[in-house]
Amino acid sequence: MYILPEIVIAIGEYMERKTKDLVKNHNVKVKIIRMPHPSPRAKNNQNWPAKAETFLQDSNLLQYFTK
């Protein structure tokens, strides 16, 4: 059984880079988008839950998540 996602949400720059390497090495066609990391050390990281919700909404992905 295979999972064939259309979109992968990478949390943070490191995961975005690693995910891009993975799909490139396996010749997979998938859209990769990066959500800022919630770490307190990340730049401009005030009110991350609201920013994450806005990101998902702006990316038309909020419909796939439930509260």
Summary of the structure (lengths in Angstrom):
residues: 67
radius of gyration: 13.4
end to end distance: 29.0
largest distance: 40.5
contacts: 129
relative contact order: 0.17
helix: 40%
strand: 15%
